[in-house]
Amino acid sequence: MYCANTMELETAFLKALSDCKEVSVTGNTLQLKNEEGQTIATFKGFD
């Protein structure tokens, strides 16, 4: 489904998923990390 003005965000999200080699969950926070262990995306859940 296409949503206007979101292509840049979608592209960054898909790149983070493809570059992800490790995940870390702490409380309600999910971090995606690359091969070097650098955080490439952070997602926070609702309390």
Secondary structure as UniProt FT lines:
FT   TURN            4..5
FT   HELIX           7..19
FT   STRAND          22..26
FT   TURN            27..28
FT   STRAND          29..33
FT   TURN            35..36
FT   STRAND          39..44
//
